[in-house]
C-alpha cells in the first residue's frame, strides 16, 4: 500500500520506547566484513571438523553456539493445526473466514488473563482464525488455540518467538488465508473495520503494513537502518499479505542468525526488506489507523469518547485485561448505534418510495406513530405546534447554558448534554471529511461558538450549531484558512427495546403454578423477643418471579413522632402486608414519651396480621441514626443474610412500584441503590394557609410542590454482606446527618457499583426540620440548608417577594459591595 505523501517525520520521541541495547548496535562496514571473511577462511579448516562433529552429536551444543537458530521446525504437540483453530482448512478457500489469520504473541503468565480476554472479545468476531503463541512449556486449561513453540521461552525481547510464529503460520496456514496479522496480547482490534480496510488492498502483491518507525530520538542511527529503511512498530499490529509471508518465512533461520539489535520489530522489518524487497508503509495515516497510546499502563482505562479511539482499527496498549472487555463493550455500543442509523436510513428510504408511489397518506391517528415519524426525512418542521402553548422553547448555549424554563436561567451545561454535543460534533466532522482526505483537504474542528437545542417529543433532539473550523489543503498549493459553518441537525428517536433481567441475568421462563389458599408458611413476628423471623408468602395463581420474591427488610429508626409513625405503619400495612409483598420491618426504637403508644400500635398491627414479620429493637441511648441503622443491620443479619436492607425514614411514603425498583437495582456483590427522593415543600407556602386547599396526594410531583434531593443519600438499599464489605455505618457520628454521606462515600470507593436515579415512588413528606445548635458545625450547616430547601420553590418565593418588597430592601442592606 503506497501513499504519495511521505511521512512527516523521520524519527520522533513519542514513538514506542526502546530498551537498552544488549547486542551489536552497528552493522559492520564493507572493509570490516572483508577482513572478517579472510580471518574466517584461515580458521575454517581447523574448526570445521569439530563443529560438524558437535552438530551431529547433539542438538544441545547447537543451541549453546547459536541460541536463536534452534527449533526451526515448529509443530504443535497436542493438536493438528486445523483442529487447533477449529476450522476445516479445505473449506476455507474463498469463504468469509479465509481473509485473515492472526498470530498473537503471549506468555505463560498472561494466558489466563490477556490471552483469554483477547479470545473472548475481538477474537470471536474475526473474518478468519487466530492462535496464541507462547513458550514451549506453556499450558492452560482454557479452551483457547495455544501453540507452545518448542525451544522458545518467554524472555524479552521475543525475537525468536516472533520469527518462529511467522514460520508456523506460513507452514500450516500460508495457502489458506490472504492476510496475516502479527499481534501482541495487549492490543484491541476492530474486526469489522479491519476487514473493510484489507478488502480494499490487493493481497496478491507483497504488502507490509503497519505504523512506520525509525526508532526513538535517542536511538536514531543506532539501529543499523539505512536512510531509506524503516520498520513496522510491533505494538499496534503488523499486517503481511500472503505473498510477503511466503517470501520471508523460508529465511527465518538466516534472519535469526543475523540480528543487529534487541528489537524484534526492527529485525522483522529488516528481514522483510531483505527478502520481500518492501519497507513498512510510509503513510502518516497509519498513526491513526493503528493507534498507539503513549500513556503506558493507564492507556484506555479512562474516557473512551475521543476521536482517536473512534478512528482507529487497532488500539495499543490495553495492559489491564479487564479493560479489554470494557473497550469491547464500548465498541459494540458504537456498532449498535451504526446499525440503528442504518435502520433509520432504510425506514426513510421506504417512506420516500411510498410517497413516490402515491400510497395513501397515514391517518391522523397514525401520523405521529414512531414508525411514521422515523420514516420522514430530517427536517426541523416535522413538528408543527397548533397554538402558542405547544411551542417548544429553545435553549441557548455558549460556554454556559441559558434557559427560561429552569430555576437557574444561566447555568453550567450538564454532562449528558455536553457528551451528546461532543458525539454530534464528532459524527458531523467524520461525515464532512469522509471523502475529503482523498482530495487532499480536510476540515478540522476548533470549537462551537454558540448553539441552540431543544428536545422534540416526536422528532428527537434538534440542534443549530455555529462552529469554528479550519480548512487545510495539503496537496498542491498548501493553505490553511479559518472558516465558520452553520449546521442544522436532528437526532431522531429510535424504537424502545426492553430486556428483563434479575441480578444482571435473564430470568428463566417458568409456568404458572397454583397453590392452595392455606398452603404457605407463616411465622409470627414478635415484639422485643428473640423469635424475630423474616416472612415469605407465595401468592396464589402467580408466576414465580425472582425479582419480586426478593425479601426486603425495612430498617426504620424512630424517636417519638407517633403521628408520623401512624401514617407510615398504615401505609406499610396497605402496601406490604395486604399487598402480599415479601417484606419485613425492624423498628429501631429510641427512648421518648411515646414509646408505649408506639409499641401498642405495632401490637395492634400484629394482632390483625399474625404472619407479618414486624419486630422492635429497643435502644436505650440518645438518638443517632447511623448507630440505629447499624444495630438494625446486625440484628437482621443474624437471622437472614439473604435479604435486602432498606434504610428508610418514618417521613417517607412509598409505592409498590418503588419497592420493585429497589429489588431490581440492589444486586448482591454488584450494586447498591441510593434513590433520589422527591421532597415536599411546606404545604402552607404551596397551598396557602387554609387546610382545605392543601393536597392530600403526596405523589403530586412537579416543580411547585417540591424538589428532588439530588444530594440526599439517607434512603438506600444494600445486602448485609455488601454493607459489611465497606465497614457499615460510622456509629461515632451523633445526632442529625452526615452518616448517609459517609456510607455513600464508602460505597463509591469500593468495588460495589452505586446506582442513583430519581424515584417518583419515594416521597419525603414535609415536616419542619429542627436543627440542634449543639451539632457539629458541618452537621448544623447541612441541617440549616435542608430546612431552607424545603421552605418553598422559586415560584412561591418570587410570589412572597412581590408581596413583601421590604424583604428585598432589608437584604440589600446586607449585600457586600463588589470591588470595581
LUMKE-324609 format. One record per residue (C-alpha): residue number from 1; residue in three letters; x, y, z. Coordinates in steps of 0.5 Angstrom, whole numbers, plus 500, padded with zeros to 3 digits. Layout:
  nr rest   x   y   z
 NUM  ala   X   Y   Z
...
# end
This chain:
  nr rest   x   y   z
   1  unk 500 500 500
   2  unk 503 506 498
   3  unk 502 514 499
   4  unk 504 519 495
   5  unk 506 524 501
   6  unk 512 522 505
   7  unk 512 521 513
   8  unk 512 528 516
   9  unk 518 526 521
  10  unk 524 521 520
  11  unk 524 520 528
  12  unk 520 522 534
  13  unk 521 522 541
  14  unk 514 520 542
  15  unk 515 513 538
  16  unk 515 507 542
  17  unk 521 507 547
  18  unk 526 502 546
  19  unk 530 498 552
  20  unk 538 499 553
  21  unk 542 495 547
  22  unk 545 489 549
  23  unk 547 487 543
  24  unk 552 490 537
  25  unk 548 496 535
  26  unk 552 498 529
  27  unk 552 494 522
  28  unk 560 492 520
  29  unk 562 496 514
  30  unk 565 493 508
  31  unk 572 493 509
  32  unk 571 490 516
  33  unk 567 485 513
  34  unk 572 483 508
  35  unk 577 483 514
  36  unk 573 478 518
  37  unk 572 473 512
  38  unk 579 473 511
  39  unk 580 471 518
  40  unk 575 466 518
  41  unk 578 463 512
  42  unk 584 461 516
  43  unk 581 458 522
  44  unk 575 455 518
  45  unk 580 448 516
  46  unk 582 448 524
  47  unk 575 448 527
  48  unk 570 445 521
  49  unk 571 438 524
  50  unk 570 440 531
  51  unk 564 444 529
  52  unk 561 438 525
  53  unk 562 433 530
  54  unk 559 437 535
  55  unk 553 438 531
  56  unk 552 431 529
  57  unk 553 429 537
  58  unk 548 433 540
  59  unk 543 439 538
  60  unk 544 442 545
  61  unk 551 444 543
  62  unk 548 448 537
  63  unk 543 451 542
  64  unk 549 454 546
  65  unk 553 456 540
  66  unk 547 460 537
  67  unk 541 461 541
  68  unk 537 464 536
  69  unk 538 459 531
  70  unk 535 452 534
  71  unk 528 449 534
  72  unk 527 452 527
  73  unk 521 447 525
  74  unk 515 448 530
  75  unk 510 443 531
  76  unk 504 443 536
  77  unk 505 438 541
  78  unk 498 436 542
  79  unk 493 438 536
  80  unk 494 438 529
  81  unk 493 446 526
  82  unk 486 445 523
  83  unk 483 442 530
  84  unk 487 448 534
  85  unk 484 453 530
  86  unk 477 450 530
  87  unk 477 450 522
  88  unk 477 446 516
  89  unk 482 448 512
  90  unk 480 445 506
  91  unk 473 449 506
  92  unk 477 456 508
  93  unk 478 458 501
  94  unk 474 464 498
  95  unk 470 464 505
  96  unk 468 469 510
  97  unk 473 466 514
  98  unk 479 466 510
  99  unk 481 473 510
 100  unk 486 474 516
 101  unk 490 469 521
 102  unk 492 473 527
 103  unk 498 470 531
 104  unk 498 473 538
 105  unk 505 473 542
 106  unk 504 472 549
 107  unk 507 469 555
 108  unk 505 464 560
 109  unk 503 469 566
 110  unk 498 472 561
 111  unk 495 466 558
 112  unk 489 466 564
 113  unk 488 474 563
 114  unk 490 478 557
 115  unk 490 472 552
 116  unk 483 470 555
 117  unk 481 477 554
 118  unk 483 477 547
 119  unk 480 471 545
 120  unk 473 473 549
 121  unk 473 480 546
 122  unk 475 481 539
 123  unk 478 474 537
 124  unk 471 472 536
 125  unk 469 477 531
 126  unk 475 476 526
 127  unk 474 475 519
 128  unk 479 469 520
 129  unk 482 465 525
 130  unk 487 466 531
 131  unk 492 463 535
 132  unk 496 464 541
 133  unk 504 463 541
 134  unk 508 462 548
 135  unk 514 459 550
 136  unk 515 451 549
 137  unk 513 450 557
 138  unk 506 454 556
 139  unk 500 450 558
 140  unk 493 452 560
 141  unk 486 449 562
 142  unk 482 455 558
 143  unk 480 453 551
 144  unk 484 458 547
 145  unk 488 456 541
 146  unk 495 455 544
 147  unk 501 454 540
 148  unk 507 452 545
 149  unk 513 454 541
 150  unk 519 448 542
 151  unk 525 451 545
 152  unk 522 458 546
 153  unk 522 462 553
 154  unk 518 468 555
 155  unk 524 472 556
 156  unk 524 479 553
 157  unk 526 481 547
 158  unk 521 476 544
 159  unk 525 476 537
 160  unk 526 468 537
 161  unk 518 467 539
 162  unk 516 472 533
 163  unk 520 469 528
 164  unk 518 462 529
 165  unk 511 464 530
 166  unk 511 467 523
 167  unk 515 461 520
 168  unk 509 456 524
 169  unk 504 461 520
 170  unk 507 460 514
 171  unk 508 452 514
 172  unk 501 451 516
 173  unk 496 456 514
 174  unk 500 460 509
 175  unk 496 457 503
 176  unk 489 458 507
 177  unk 489 466 508
 178  unk 490 472 505
 179  unk 493 476 510
 180  unk 497 475 517
 181  unk 497 480 523
 182  unk 503 479 528
 183  unk 499 482 534
 184  unk 501 483 542
 185  unk 496 480 547
 186  unk 495 488 550
 187  unk 492 490 543
 188  unk 485 491 541
 189  unk 483 490 534
 190  unk 476 492 531
 191  unk 475 486 526
 192  unk 470 490 522
 193  unk 474 496 520
 194  unk 480 492 519
 195  unk 476 487 514
 196  unk 474 493 511
 197  unk 481 496 510
 198  unk 484 489 508
 199  unk 479 488 503
 200  unk 481 495 499
 201  unk 488 492 498
 202  unk 491 487 493
 203  unk 493 481 498
 204  unk 497 478 492
 205  unk 502 483 492
 206  unk 508 484 497
 207  unk 505 488 503
 208  unk 508 490 509
 209  unk 503 495 513
 210  unk 504 498 520
 211  unk 506 504 524
 212  unk 513 506 521
 213  unk 518 508 525
 214  unk 526 509 525
 215  unk 527 509 533
 216  unk 526 514 538
 217  unk 531 520 538
 218  unk 536 517 543
 219  unk 537 511 538
 220  unk 537 515 532
 221  unk 543 512 528
 222  unk 544 506 532
 223  unk 539 501 529
 224  unk 543 499 523
 225  unk 538 502 519
 226  unk 540 506 512
 227  unk 537 513 510
 228  unk 531 510 507
 229  unk 530 504 511
 230  unk 524 503 517
 231  unk 521 498 521
 232  unk 513 497 523
 233  unk 512 498 530
 234  unk 510 492 533
 235  unk 505 494 539
 236  unk 499 497 534
 237  unk 500 491 530
 238  unk 504 489 524
 239  unk 500 486 517
 240  unk 503 482 512
 241  unk 500 479 505
 242  unk 501 472 503
 243  unk 506 474 498
 244  unk 510 478 504
 245  unk 510 472 509
 246  unk 512 467 503
 247  unk 518 471 502
 248  unk 520 472 509
 249  unk 518 465 512
 250  unk 523 461 509
 251  unk 529 465 511
 252  unk 527 466 519
 253  unk 534 462 520
 254  unk 538 467 517
 255  unk 535 473 520
 256  unk 535 470 527
 257  unk 543 469 526
 258  unk 544 476 523
 259  unk 541 480 529
 260  unk 544 487 530
 261  unk 539 490 535
 262  unk 535 487 541
 263  unk 528 490 538
 264  unk 524 484 535
 265  unk 520 489 530
 266  unk 526 492 528
 267  unk 529 486 526
 268  unk 523 484 523
 269  unk 523 490 519
 270  unk 530 489 516
 271  unk 528 481 515
 272  unk 522 484 510
 273  unk 526 489 507
 274  unk 532 484 505
 275  unk 527 478 503
 276  unk 521 481 500
 277  unk 524 488 498
 278  unk 519 493 501
 279  unk 519 497 507
 280  unk 514 499 512
 281  unk 508 503 509
 282  unk 511 510 509
 283  unk 504 513 511
 284  unk 502 518 516
 285  unk 495 516 516
 286  unk 498 509 520
 287  unk 499 513 526
 288  unk 491 514 527
 289  unk 489 507 524
 290  unk 494 503 528
 291  unk 494 507 534
 292  unk 499 507 540
 293  unk 498 511 546
 294  unk 504 513 550
 295  unk 500 513 557
 296  unk 503 506 558
 297  unk 499 502 563
 298  unk 494 507 564
 299  unk 492 508 557
 300  unk 485 507 555
 301  unk 483 506 563
 302  unk 479 513 563
 303  unk 475 516 558
 304  unk 474 513 551
 305  unk 470 518 548
 306  unk 475 522 543
 307  unk 477 522 536
 308  unk 483 517 536
 309  unk 479 512 539
 310  unk 473 512 534
 311  unk 478 513 528
 312  unk 483 507 530
 313  unk 483 500 527
 314  unk 487 498 533
 315  unk 489 500 540
 316  unk 495 499 544
 317  unk 497 498 549
 318  unk 491 495 554
 319  unk 495 493 559
 320  unk 490 491 564
 321  unk 486 485 561
 322  unk 479 487 565
 323  unk 479 494 560
 324  unk 480 490 554
 325  unk 472 488 556
 326  unk 471 495 557
 327  unk 474 497 551
 328  unk 470 491 547
 329  unk 463 493 550
 330  unk 464 501 548
 331  unk 466 499 541
 332  unk 460 494 541
 333  unk 455 500 543
 334  unk 458 504 537
 335  unk 456 499 533
 336  unk 449 499 535
 337  unk 449 506 534
 338  unk 451 505 527
 339  unk 446 499 526
 340  unk 441 504 529
 341  unk 443 509 524
 342  unk 443 504 518
 343  unk 436 502 520
 344  unk 433 509 521
 345  unk 436 511 514
 346  unk 432 505 511
 347  unk 426 507 514
 348  unk 427 514 511
 349  unk 428 510 504
 350  unk 422 506 505
 351  unk 418 513 507
 352  unk 421 517 501
 353  unk 419 511 496
 354  unk 412 510 499
 355  unk 411 518 497
 356  unk 413 517 490
 357  unk 409 511 489
 358  unk 403 515 491
 359  unk 401 511 497
 360  unk 395 513 502
 361  unk 398 518 507
 362  unk 397 516 514
 363  unk 391 517 518
 364  unk 391 523 524
 365  unk 392 517 529
 366  unk 398 514 525
 367  unk 401 521 523
 368  unk 405 521 530
 369  unk 407 514 531
 370  unk 414 512 532
 371  unk 415 508 525
 372  unk 412 514 521
 373  unk 416 520 524
 374  unk 422 516 524
 375  unk 421 515 516
 376  unk 421 522 515
 377  unk 427 526 512
 378  unk 431 530 517
 379  unk 427 537 518
 380  unk 426 542 523
 381  unk 419 542 521
 382  unk 417 535 523
 383  unk 413 538 529
 384  unk 408 544 528
 385  unk 405 547 534
 386  unk 398 548 534
 387  unk 398 554 539
 388  unk 403 558 543
 389  unk 403 553 549
 390  unk 405 548 544
 391  unk 411 552 542
 392  unk 418 548 545
 393  unk 423 554 547
 394  unk 430 553 545
 395  unk 436 553 550
 396  unk 442 558 548
 397  unk 449 556 550
 398  unk 456 558 549
 399  unk 460 557 555
 400  unk 454 557 559
 401  unk 447 554 558
 402  unk 441 559 558
 403  unk 434 557 559
 404  unk 428 561 561
 405  unk 425 554 564
 406  unk 430 553 569
 407  unk 430 555 576
 408  unk 437 557 575
 409  unk 437 561 568
 410  unk 444 561 567
 411  unk 448 555 569
 412  unk 454 550 567
 413  unk 452 545 561
 414  unk 450 539 564
 415  unk 455 533 563
 416  unk 450 529 559
 417  unk 448 535 554
 418  unk 456 536 554
 419  unk 457 529 552
 420  unk 452 529 547
 421  unk 454 535 544
 422  unk 461 532 543
 423  unk 458 526 540
 424  unk 454 530 535
 425  unk 461 534 533
 426  unk 465 528 532
 427  unk 460 525 528
 428  unk 459 531 524
 429  unk 466 532 522
 430  unk 467 525 520
 431  unk 461 526 515
 432  unk 464 532 513
 433  unk 471 529 512
 434  unk 469 522 509
 435  unk 472 524 502
 436  unk 476 530 504
 437  unk 482 526 505
 438  unk 483 523 498
 439  unk 482 530 495
 440  unk 488 533 499
 441  unk 484 537 504
 442  unk 481 537 511
 443  unk 477 541 516
 444  unk 479 541 523
 445  unk 474 543 529
 446  unk 476 548 533
 447  unk 470 550 538
 448  unk 463 551 538
 449  unk 462 559 538
 450  unk 454 558 540
 451  unk 448 554 539
 452  unk 441 552 540
 453  unk 438 546 542
 454  unk 431 543 545
 455  unk 428 536 545
 456  unk 422 535 541
 457  unk 418 529 544
 458  unk 416 527 537
 459  unk 422 528 532
 460  unk 428 528 538
 461  unk 434 533 539
 462  unk 434 539 535
 463  unk 441 543 535
 464  unk 443 549 531
 465  unk 451 550 532
 466  unk 455 555 529
 467  unk 462 552 529
 468  unk 469 555 528
 469  unk 473 550 523
 470  unk 480 551 520
 471  unk 480 549 513
 472  unk 487 545 511
 473  unk 489 544 504
 474  unk 496 539 504
 475  unk 496 537 497
 476  unk 498 542 491
 477  unk 498 549 494
 478  unk 498 548 501
 479  unk 494 553 505
 480  unk 490 554 512
 481  unk 484 558 513
 482  unk 479 559 519
 483  unk 472 558 517
 484  unk 465 558 520
 485  unk 460 553 519
 486  unk 452 553 521
 487  unk 450 546 522
 488  unk 442 544 523
 489  unk 442 537 526
 490  unk 436 533 528
 491  unk 438 527 533
 492  unk 432 522 532
 493  unk 429 518 537
 494  unk 429 510 535
 495  unk 425 505 538
 496  unk 425 502 545
 497  unk 428 496 547
 498  unk 427 492 553
 499  unk 430 486 556
 500  unk 428 484 563
 501  unk 434 482 568
 502  unk 435 480 575
 503  unk 441 481 578
 504  unk 444 482 571
 505  unk 442 476 568
 506  unk 435 474 564
 507  unk 430 470 569
 508  unk 428 463 567
 509  unk 422 462 563
 510  unk 417 458 568
 511  unk 410 456 568
 512  unk 405 459 573
 513  unk 403 454 579
 514  unk 397 454 583
 515  unk 398 454 591
 516  unk 392 452 596
 517  unk 390 458 600
 518  unk 393 456 606
 519  unk 399 453 603
 520  unk 404 458 606
 521  unk 409 458 612
 522  unk 407 463 617
 523  unk 412 465 622
 524  unk 409 470 627
 525  unk 414 476 629
 526  unk 415 478 636
 527  unk 416 485 640
 528  unk 422 485 644
 529  unk 423 478 643
 530  unk 428 473 640
 531  unk 423 470 635
 532  unk 424 475 630
 533  unk 424 472 623
 534  unk 423 474 616
 535  unk 417 472 612
 536  unk 416 470 605
 537  unk 409 468 603
 538  unk 408 466 596
 539  unk 402 469 592
 540  unk 396 465 589
 541  unk 396 464 582
 542  unk 402 468 581
 543  unk 408 466 577
 544  unk 415 466 581
 545  unk 419 472 580
 546  unk 426 472 583
 547  unk 426 480 583
 548  unk 419 480 586
 549  unk 420 475 591
 550  unk 427 478 594
 551  unk 426 479 601
 552  unk 426 487 603
 553  unk 427 489 610
 554  unk 425 496 612
 555  unk 430 499 618
 556  unk 427 505 621
 557  unk 430 509 627
 558  unk 425 512 631
 559  unk 425 517 637
 560  unk 418 520 639
 561  unk 414 522 633
 562  unk 408 518 634
 563  unk 403 521 629
 564  unk 408 521 623
 565  unk 409 513 625
 566  unk 402 512 625
 567  unk 402 514 618
 568  unk 408 510 616
 569  unk 405 504 619
 570  unk 399 505 616
 571  unk 402 505 609
 572  unk 406 499 611
 573  unk 400 495 612
 574  unk 397 497 606
 575  unk 403 496 601
 576  unk 407 491 604
 577  unk 402 486 608
 578  unk 395 487 605
 579  unk 399 487 598
 580  unk 403 481 600
 581  unk 410 484 599
 582  unk 416 480 601
 583  unk 418 485 606
 584  unk 420 485 614
 585  unk 420 491 618
 586  unk 425 492 624
 587  unk 424 499 628
 588  unk 430 501 632
 589  unk 426 505 638
 590  unk 430 510 642
 591  unk 427 513 649
 592  unk 422 518 648
 593  unk 415 520 652
 594  unk 411 516 646
 595  unk 415 509 647
 596  unk 408 506 650
 597  unk 404 508 645
 598  unk 409 506 639
 599  unk 409 499 642
 600  unk 402 499 643
 601  unk 401 501 635
 602  unk 405 495 633
 603  unk 402 490 637
 604  unk 395 492 634
 605  unk 398 491 627
 606  unk 401 484 629
 607  unk 394 482 632
 608  unk 391 484 625
 609  unk 396 480 621
 610  unk 400 475 625
 611  unk 404 473 620
 612  unk 407 480 619
 613  unk 415 480 620
 614  unk 415 486 625
 615  unk 420 487 631
 616  unk 422 492 635
 617  unk 429 493 637
 618  unk 430 498 643
 619  unk 436 502 644
 620  unk 437 506 651
 621  unk 442 512 649
 622  unk 440 519 645
 623  unk 438 519 638
 624  unk 444 517 633
 625  unk 441 515 626
 626  unk 448 512 624
 627  unk 448 507 630
 628  unk 441 505 630
 629  unk 442 503 623
 630  unk 448 499 624
 631  unk 445 496 630
 632  unk 439 494 626
 633  unk 443 491 620
 634  unk 447 487 625
 635  unk 440 484 628
 636  unk 438 482 621
 637  unk 444 479 619
 638  unk 444 474 625
 639  unk 437 472 622
 640  unk 438 472 615
 641  unk 444 474 611
 642  unk 440 474 604
 643  unk 435 480 605
 644  unk 436 487 602
 645  unk 437 492 608
 646  unk 432 498 606
 647  unk 435 504 610
 648  unk 429 509 611
 649  unk 426 514 615
 650  unk 419 515 618
 651  unk 418 521 614
 652  unk 418 517 607
 653  unk 412 515 604
 654  unk 413 510 598
 655  unk 409 506 593
 656  unk 409 498 591
 657  unk 413 500 584
 658  unk 418 504 589
 659  unk 420 497 592
 660  unk 420 493 586
 661  unk 426 498 583
 662  unk 429 497 590
 663  unk 429 490 589
 664  unk 432 491 582
 665  unk 437 496 583
 666  unk 440 492 589
 667  unk 445 486 587
 668  unk 449 482 592
 669  unk 456 483 591
 670  unk 455 488 585
 671  unk 451 494 586
 672  unk 447 498 592
 673  unk 441 503 591
 674  unk 441 510 593
 675  unk 435 513 590
 676  unk 434 521 589
 677  unk 428 522 593
 678  unk 423 528 592
 679  unk 422 532 598
 680  unk 416 536 599
 681  unk 416 544 600
 682  unk 412 547 606
 683  unk 405 546 605
 684  unk 403 553 608
 685  unk 407 556 603
 686  unk 405 552 597
 687  unk 397 552 598
 688  unk 396 558 603
 689  unk 395 558 610
 690  unk 388 554 609
 691  unk 387 547 611
 692  unk 382 546 605
 693  unk 387 548 600
 694  unk 392 543 602
 695  unk 393 537 597
 696  unk 393 530 601
 697  unk 396 527 595
 698  unk 404 526 597
 699  unk 406 524 590
 700  unk 404 530 586
 701  unk 411 531 583
 702  unk 412 538 580
 703  unk 417 544 581
 704  unk 412 548 585
 705  unk 410 542 590
 706  unk 417 540 592
 707  unk 424 539 589
 708  unk 429 533 588
 709  unk 434 532 594
 710  unk 440 530 589
 711  unk 445 531 595
 712  unk 441 527 600
 713  unk 444 520 601
 714  unk 440 518 607
 715  unk 435 513 603
 716  unk 439 507 601
 717  unk 439 499 600
 718  unk 444 494 600
 719  unk 445 487 602
 720  unk 448 486 609
 721  unk 455 483 606
 722  unk 456 489 602
 723  unk 455 493 608
 724  unk 460 489 612
 725  unk 465 490 606
 726  unk 465 497 606
 727  unk 465 498 614
 728  unk 458 499 615
 729  unk 455 506 618
 730  unk 460 510 622
 731  unk 457 510 629
 732  unk 461 515 632
 733  unk 457 520 628
 734  unk 452 523 633
 735  unk 445 527 632
 736  unk 443 529 625
 737  unk 446 528 619
 738  unk 453 526 616
 739  unk 452 519 617
 740  unk 449 518 610
 741  unk 454 522 606
 742  unk 460 518 610
 743  unk 457 511 608
 744  unk 456 513 600
 745  unk 463 515 600
 746  unk 465 508 603
 747  unk 461 505 597
 748  unk 464 510 592
 749  unk 471 508 594
 750  unk 469 500 594
 751  unk 468 495 588
 752  unk 461 496 589
 753  unk 457 500 584
 754  unk 453 505 586
 755  unk 446 506 583
 756  unk 443 513 583
 757  unk 436 515 580
 758  unk 430 520 581
 759  unk 425 515 584
 760  unk 418 518 584
 761  unk 415 513 588
 762  unk 419 515 594
 763  unk 417 522 597
 764  unk 419 525 603
 765  unk 413 529 607
 766  unk 414 536 609
 767  unk 416 537 617
 768  unk 419 543 620
 769  unk 427 541 621
 770  unk 429 542 628
 771  unk 437 544 628
 772  unk 440 543 635
 773  unk 445 548 636
 774  unk 450 543 639
 775  unk 451 540 633
 776  unk 458 540 630
 777  unk 459 546 625
 778  unk 458 542 619
 779  unk 452 538 621
 780  unk 449 544 623
 781  unk 450 548 616
 782  unk 447 541 613
 783  unk 441 542 617
 784  unk 440 549 616
 785  unk 441 548 609
 786  unk 436 542 609
 787  unk 431 547 613
 788  unk 432 553 608
 789  unk 431 548 601
 790  unk 424 545 604
 791  unk 421 552 605
 792  unk 419 553 598
 793  unk 420 554 591
 794  unk 422 559 586
 795  unk 415 561 584
 796  unk 413 561 592
 797  unk 419 565 594
 798  unk 418 570 588
 799  unk 411 571 590
 800  unk 413 573 597
 801  unk 418 578 595
 802  unk 413 581 590
 803  unk 408 582 596
 804  unk 413 584 601
 805  unk 418 589 598
 806  unk 421 590 605
 807  unk 425 584 605
 808  unk 429 586 599
 809  unk 430 592 602
 810  unk 433 589 608
 811  unk 437 584 604
 812  unk 440 590 600
 813  unk 443 593 607
 814  unk 447 586 608
 815  unk 450 586 601
 816  unk 457 586 601
 817  unk 459 591 595
 818  unk 464 588 590
 819  unk 471 591 588
 820  unk 470 596 582
# end
